[in-house]
Amino acid sequence: MLQPKQAISACILISALLPPLATHAATYYVATTGSNSNPGTSSQPWLTIAYATAKMVAGDLTYVRGGKYNEGTIQFGTSGTQSAPIKLLSAPGESPIINFIDKKQLHRVLFQNKAGAQHPIGWITIEGFQIAHAYDGIKIYNGHDLTIRRNWIHHSEYQGILGNGTRILIDRNMINHNGGFDACVAYKPRCTLDHGIYMNGTAITITNNLLFDNLAMGIQINGSKSSTYKPDFHPGPEFAVSENWIIANNTIAYENHGPAIVVWGSTCNNARIENNIFYENYVNGSSSNTNGVSFSSASCTGIMIRNNLFYASGNGGAEAFGSRATEGIHYVQSDNIVNASAPGFINAPAALPASPNFALTARSPAIDAGVTLTAIREAFDGTPRPHGRAFDIGAYEHKDASDGQEPAAPKSLQAR
């Protein structure tokens, strides 16, 4: 039997070995009928999402009910922890809309530590929102262990998602029509600057997303000089250099002034680009431009490009791969389907229609043509992967009798 002093020592030792508990954990609610003077409970919700994110600390969860929220900047300024993450979620079965008041005034969803942009911020999830008319839809400064899932990000003035960090998951989002389209008409150099996703950092995972009709490119892996490690700004090199990305099971289509993906700079090593559909990109280019994966430099190595489907009718960019990198030296590619046949979407002709539907019909060559990726368990619309003998290529898994379904993107925000 332990003596009192021994029991106290044992308790201290056990306490030291246990993971730290959140000092505060609560569930809050936001509704269009609420007030920021309320306590944020289910019966007395807050009014604005910005107020909620300013209040949340490690372990807190906020549900946002359906409706339209006219917001300024929504800032996550406090980190969660691995055992007590911060979560901002749409209420079950509801689809809240974040409509930013003025996209010229840096109104956006912002991940930035309140202590300063040079400090890390992490263990945060945002899921289930329509994010419209922002400066950038989501901006991240030195993020880590972030989850951005099931959001619809559109009509941003600049990028859909912009920033840097490490261990960031971008999964099952729809990201479309972001960028300064009017500014592009007035000033042509602007046309190539705004993208669906533009990031630098390590272990960035981008899966099951629909990216289409953005001003320039779908995804830019930024390994340029702007991603050089700076000790006075980056918490560590992993927040700066762009290595060990996974870009898998996305559908990227109709990008206006660029390809689906560009590998940019010297630190983009060891990226995996797998099971994606690259369709009719570089709409405003010529057949000599790249529809699929372009390279802005020839210094990155270890890039694996496999089991993707490339298709272009020739009205815009038609090349599967850019010419500035050499196969076998900078990248390897295998089991890709290149301009053999169209992907067989429900509704996605050569030119962008009013309501595209990128779900696969029974005739699609993407069905069962993907490589098995055990970390990916759901498709864009929540269908389990694989749904059949093997993984399908693209954001969707084909389902029987699905040819008449409506576009699933906005509806997927309601799934829990």
C-alpha positions, -999 to 999 in steps of 0.1 A, spaced: 0 0 0 13 34 -10 22 58 18 8 94 15 40 108 1 44 79 -23 7 83 -34 13 121 -41 44 113 -61 26 87 -81 -2 111 -89 22 137 -100 40 112 -123 7 100 -138 -4 135 -144 28 143 -162 24 113 -185 -12 120 -194 -19 143 -224 -30 178 -213 -68 183 -210 -85 213 -226 -89 240 -200 -122 250 -216 -145 230 -240 -180 241 -250 -205 238 -278 -218 270 -292 -244 280 -318 -248 308 -343 -280 317 -361 -293 346 -382 -319 352 -354 -292 354 -327 -274 382 -309 -237 385 -299 -250 395 -265 -263 360 -260 -244 332 -244 -241 313 -277 -263 284 -266 -288 265 -287 -317 285 -275 -297 318 -273 -273 317 -302 -248 343 -314 -254 363 -345 -221 364 -364 -196 337 -372 -167 362 -367 -178 366 -331 -178 328 -326 -143 323 -340 -130 351 -318 -144 334 -287 -134 298 -294 -105 281 -277 -91 246 -277 -118 220 -275 -147 243 -286 -172 234 -312 -196 258 -329 -225 249 -351 -238 275 -375 -274 272 -386 -286 278 -421 -291 312 -436 -270 340 -450 -244 357 -429 -230 391 -441 -196 391 -425 -164 411 -424 -132 391 -417 -137 358 -399 -105 351 -380 -93 320 -363 -66 335 -340 -63 308 -313 -50 272 -318 -66 240 -307 -46 210 -297 -43 175 -311 -66 162 -284 -89 192 -283 -92 207 -318 -114 238 -326 -143 230 -350 -165 254 -369 -193 233 -385 -225 238 -403 -254 226 -382 -266 191 -392 -287 192 -423 -282 229 -429 -262 250 -454 -250 283 -440 -238 310 -465 -209 333 -456 -214 363 -478 -185 388 -473 -196 424 -472 -167 439 -493 -142 417 -510 -119 447 -516 -114 451 -479 -96 418 -470 -128 402 -459 -122 365 -458 -118 334 -436 -84 340 -420 -62 316 -401 -37 339 -384 -24 336 -348 -35 366 -328 1 369 -315 13 376 -351 14 360 -385 49 346 -377 34 323 -351 18 289 -360 -19 282 -357 -34 248 -359 -57 220 -350 -87 237 -365 -115 224 -388 -139 245 -409 -166 224 -426 -199 227 -445 -200 264 -456 -207 283 -487 -180 310 -488 -187 337 -513 -174 371 -525 -143 372 -503 -110 389 -510 -94 354 -508 -119 327 -498 -95 313 -471 -61 328 -462 -37 308 -440 -5 321 -423 17 294 -409 -11 269 -405 -7 233 -393 -31 204 -388 -59 222 -405 -89 206 -421 -109 224 -448 -137 201 -458 -171 202 -477 -171 239 -484 -182 257 -515 -157 286 -522 -166 308 -551 -164 344 -565 -134 355 -545 -116 385 -558 -82 367 -558 -75 331 -547 -100 304 -535 -75 292 -509 -42 309 -503 -14 304 -477 13 283 -462 17 256 -436 22 219 -429 -2 189 -425 -32 207 -441 -61 187 -455 -83 202 -482 -110 176 -489 -144 174 -506 -147 211 -514 -161 228 -545 -138 257 -556 -150 276 -586 -150 310 -603 -124 327 -581 -102 355 -594 -103 390 -608 -122 383 -640 -130 420 -646 -95 430 -637 -82 405 -662 -102 421 -690 -87 455 -681 -51 443 -675 -40 411 -692 -11 402 -669 -36 398 -641 -52 369 -660 -26 343 -648 -23 353 -612 -55 340 -594 -60 303 -588 -83 278 -571 -56 268 -546 -22 286 -543 -1 273 -514 33 265 -501 44 242 -473 48 205 -466 24 176 -464 -4 194 -481 -31 169 -490 -58 179 -516 -84 152 -522 -119 147 -536 -124 183 -547 -141 199 -576 -121 228 -590 -133 246 -622 -137 279 -639 -111 297 -618 -93 326 -635 -59 310 -640 -50 275 -626 -66 250 -605 -38 242 -581 -4 259 -578 24 241 -558 44 271 -548 81 262 -545 94 295 -557 116 320 -540 86 334 -522 85 301 -503 121 303 -490 124 296 -453 127 328 -433 134 322 -395 118 355 -386 85 345 -403 83 308 -405 81 286 -373 102 260 -392 113 251 -427 83 227 -431 60 258 -432 78 272 -462 93 247 -487 68 228 -508 74 191 -505 55 158 -500 22 170 -513 -6 146 -522 -31 157 -549 -55 128 -555 -90 121 -567 -98 156 -577 -117 168 -609 -101 200 -623 -118 215 -653 -124 246 -674 -96 267 -658 -94 298 -678 -58 310 -682 -38 281 -670 -36 243 -666 -50 221 -639 -18 220 -618 15 239 -620 46 228 -602 64 261 -596 99 266 -583 127 245 -568 113 230 -536 83 210 -550 100 176 -545 82 143 -539 47 153 -548 22 126 -557 -5 134 -583 -28 105 -586 -64 95 -597 -73 130 -609 -93 141 -639 -78 170 -659 -104 182 -683 -106 211 -708 -82 235 -689 -65 265 -703 -97 275 -719 -82 308 -732 -51 291 -745 -41 272 -776 -35 235 -782 2 240 -775 -7 250 -739 -10 225 -711 -43 211 -699 -29 189 -672 4 193 -652 27 222 -661 62 229 -648 76 264 -643 111 251 -636 131 219 -641 147 215 -607 121 196 -586 125 158 -584 106 128 -571 72 138 -586 49 108 -593 21 113 -617 0 81 -621 -35 69 -629 -49 103 -639 -72 109 -668 -63 138 -692 -87 149 -718 -90 180 -740 -110 185 -772 -84 209 -786 -104 242 -781 -79 252 -754 -48 237 -739 -43 201 -752 -9 190 -738 -10 166 -709 24 177 -695 43 209 -697 77 208 -715 100 224 -689 106 192 -670 120 159 -682 103 126 -676 125 102 -658 145 130 -642 121 154 -626 90 133 -627 78 98 -635 44 89 -649 25 57 -653 -10 43 -661 -24 77 -671 -52 79 -697 -42 106 -721 -67 120 -746 -80 85 -753 -116 92 -746 -137 118 -727 -143 113 -690 -180 106 -695 -194 132 -671 -232 136 -667 -231 172 -679 -197 186 -689 -194 193 -726 -164 209 -742 -175 243 -731 -185 251 -695 -223 247 -692 -245 267 -668 -248 238 -644 -219 213 -648 -222 179 -633 -189 160 -630 -204 127 -617 -195 97 -638 -218 79 -662 -216 42 -667 -196 47 -699 -168 66 -682 -132 52 -687 -124 66 -652 -144 38 -635 -122 13 -616 -91 29 -633 -76 44 -602 -48 33 -579 -59 22 -544 -53 50 -518 -62 36 -484 -62 71 -468 -91 82 -490 -123 66 -479 -150 89 -493 -156 106 -526 -168 141 -531 -204 133 -524 -197 110 -495 -198 77 -514 -174 52 -499 -143 44 -519 -140 21 -536 -176 16 -548 -169 -13 -571 -138 -34 -579 -113 -5 -576 -110 33 -571 -125 55 -598 -105 84 -611 -118 119 -603 -138 134 -574 -167 109 -578 -172 72 -574 -197 59 -600 -230 46 -586 -255 25 -604 -285 44 -619 -267 78 -612 -269 92 -647 -300 113 -640 -288 128 -607 -286 166 -602 -252 181 -595 -243 170 -560 -219 198 -549 -242 222 -530 -263 193 -516 -232 177 -502 -229 206 -478 -259 192 -461 -246 157 -455 -233 149 -421 
